[in-house]
Amino acid sequence: AKALLERERFGGRCVGVAGDELSFEEACGVFRGVLGVEMPSTFCAVGSVLKVAMRDIGAMFRWFETAGFAVDIEAARREYPELQDFGTWLEKSSGFRDLKVGKSA
């Protein structure tokens, strides 16, 4: 949204924005640690069918697995201190925060 609102500042720039860089296993651990429940997932077969049936989806996931975003997270945090890592996002911003075990109503 900032890039759209501050066109002079961001015009002509390629800006990588990421608050965290986690493997699936690490993300599952953070999810469990923050919310006290397992991270939801789907059957591997569903993902496999999507990757084959929708070639663009398959290409996207292959890119995630190999090249990835390569965002300089430290530089992004200096420019955007409000960036949240995965755990903070789960706790403060995501719809998953309502799943938190032991959450008081």
C-alpha beads as a LAMMPS data file, in Angstrom:
LAMMPS data file: protein, C-alpha beads

105 atoms
104 bonds

1 atom types
1 bond types

-500.0 500.0 xlo xhi
-500.0 500.0 ylo yhi
-500.0 500.0 zlo zhi

Masses

1 110.0

Atoms # bond

1 1 1 0.000 0.000 0.000
2 1 1 2.873 2.371 0.772
3 1 1 4.211 1.968 -2.754
4 1 1 0.879 3.121 -4.166
5 1 1 0.533 6.000 -1.727
6 1 1 4.161 7.186 -1.994
7 1 1 4.824 6.933 -5.723
8 1 1 7.740 9.374 -5.675
9 1 1 9.580 7.334 -3.052
10 1 1 8.941 3.923 -4.604
11 1 1 8.689 4.703 -8.325
12 1 1 11.125 2.647 -10.383
13 1 1 12.226 0.545 -7.406
14 1 1 11.959 -3.168 -6.910
15 1 1 11.180 -3.615 -3.222
16 1 1 11.407 -6.980 -1.514
17 1 1 9.228 -7.191 1.554
18 1 1 9.339 -10.196 3.855
19 1 1 9.178 -10.413 7.603
20 1 1 10.536 -13.946 7.890
21 1 1 12.130 -16.744 5.898
22 1 1 11.121 -20.150 7.219
23 1 1 11.042 -23.704 5.995
24 1 1 7.725 -25.518 6.249
25 1 1 8.969 -27.370 9.329
26 1 1 10.087 -24.121 10.982
27 1 1 6.748 -22.472 10.183
28 1 1 4.923 -25.440 11.733
29 1 1 7.038 -25.067 14.877
30 1 1 6.321 -21.342 15.151
31 1 1 2.605 -21.946 14.566
32 1 1 2.516 -24.606 17.289
33 1 1 4.591 -22.462 19.648
34 1 1 2.462 -19.345 19.246
35 1 1 -1.010 -20.854 19.017
36 1 1 -0.592 -24.186 20.777
37 1 1 -2.145 -26.133 17.891
38 1 1 -0.821 -27.777 14.742
39 1 1 -0.705 -25.699 11.568
40 1 1 -3.557 -26.623 9.214
41 1 1 -2.534 -28.335 6.015
42 1 1 -4.074 -30.177 3.127
43 1 1 -3.436 -33.610 1.718
44 1 1 -0.279 -33.827 -0.386
45 1 1 -2.372 -35.277 -3.198
46 1 1 -4.361 -32.039 -3.489
47 1 1 -1.196 -29.982 -3.892
48 1 1 0.259 -32.467 -6.356
49 1 1 -2.873 -32.403 -8.506
50 1 1 -2.895 -28.594 -8.491
51 1 1 0.758 -28.438 -9.525
52 1 1 0.132 -30.764 -12.461
53 1 1 -3.289 -29.456 -13.518
54 1 1 -2.345 -25.792 -13.262
55 1 1 1.126 -25.406 -14.735
56 1 1 1.541 -21.848 -13.445
57 1 1 0.882 -23.018 -9.883
58 1 1 3.445 -25.777 -10.325
59 1 1 6.002 -23.298 -11.666
60 1 1 5.326 -20.953 -8.752
61 1 1 5.889 -23.671 -6.154
62 1 1 9.047 -24.892 -7.915
63 1 1 10.316 -21.302 -7.823
64 1 1 9.511 -21.061 -4.086
65 1 1 11.434 -24.299 -3.471
66 1 1 14.493 -23.356 -5.521
67 1 1 15.081 -19.629 -6.045
68 1 1 12.665 -18.115 -3.561
69 1 1 12.322 -14.432 -2.924
70 1 1 15.883 -13.717 -1.735
71 1 1 14.713 -10.709 0.262
72 1 1 17.227 -8.987 2.521
73 1 1 15.036 -9.177 5.619
74 1 1 17.341 -7.049 7.767
75 1 1 17.294 -4.238 5.179
76 1 1 13.524 -4.564 4.840
77 1 1 13.147 -4.245 8.627
78 1 1 15.306 -1.115 8.658
79 1 1 13.119 0.492 5.999
80 1 1 9.823 -0.919 7.334
81 1 1 10.141 -1.425 11.105
82 1 1 6.479 -2.433 11.285
83 1 1 7.177 -5.689 9.402
84 1 1 6.094 -8.694 11.414
85 1 1 7.818 -12.044 11.589
86 1 1 5.575 -15.093 11.244
87 1 1 5.046 -15.522 14.982
88 1 1 4.129 -11.878 15.520
89 1 1 1.800 -11.954 12.522
90 1 1 0.066 -15.071 13.876
91 1 1 -0.373 -13.492 17.279
92 1 1 -1.379 -9.959 16.297
93 1 1 -2.711 -9.810 12.743
94 1 1 -3.808 -13.153 11.344
95 1 1 -7.231 -14.743 11.496
96 1 1 -5.522 -17.750 13.080
97 1 1 -5.048 -15.852 16.349
98 1 1 -8.564 -16.930 17.317
99 1 1 -7.330 -20.549 17.413
100 1 1 -4.906 -19.843 20.259
101 1 1 -5.186 -22.481 22.963
102 1 1 -5.971 -21.004 26.362
103 1 1 -7.059 -17.682 24.853
104 1 1 -9.321 -15.791 27.207
105 1 1 -12.604 -14.646 25.709

Bonds

1 1 1 2
2 1 2 3
3 1 3 4
4 1 4 5
5 1 5 6
6 1 6 7
7 1 7 8
8 1 8 9
9 1 9 10
10 1 10 11
11 1 11 12
12 1 12 13
13 1 13 14
14 1 14 15
15 1 15 16
16 1 16 17
17 1 17 18
18 1 18 19
19 1 19 20
20 1 20 21
21 1 21 22
22 1 22 23
23 1 23 24
24 1 24 25
25 1 25 26
26 1 26 27
27 1 27 28
28 1 28 29
29 1 29 30
30 1 30 31
31 1 31 32
32 1 32 33
33 1 33 34
34 1 34 35
35 1 35 36
36 1 36 37
37 1 37 38
38 1 38 39
39 1 39 40
40 1 40 41
41 1 41 42
42 1 42 43
43 1 43 44
44 1 44 45
45 1 45 46
46 1 46 47
47 1 47 48
48 1 48 49
49 1 49 50
50 1 50 51
51 1 51 52
52 1 52 53
53 1 53 54
54 1 54 55
55 1 55 56
56 1 56 57
57 1 57 58
58 1 58 59
59 1 59 60
60 1 60 61
61 1 61 62
62 1 62 63
63 1 63 64
64 1 64 65
65 1 65 66
66 1 66 67
67 1 67 68
68 1 68 69
69 1 69 70
70 1 70 71
71 1 71 72
72 1 72 73
73 1 73 74
74 1 74 75
75 1 75 76
76 1 76 77
77 1 77 78
78 1 78 79
79 1 79 80
80 1 80 81
81 1 81 82
82 1 82 83
83 1 83 84
84 1 84 85
85 1 85 86
86 1 86 87
87 1 87 88
88 1 88 89
89 1 89 90
90 1 90 91
91 1 91 92
92 1 92 93
93 1 93 94
94 1 94 95
95 1 95 96
96 1 96 97
97 1 97 98
98 1 98 99
99 1 99 100
100 1 100 101
101 1 101 102
102 1 102 103
103 1 103 104
104 1 104 105
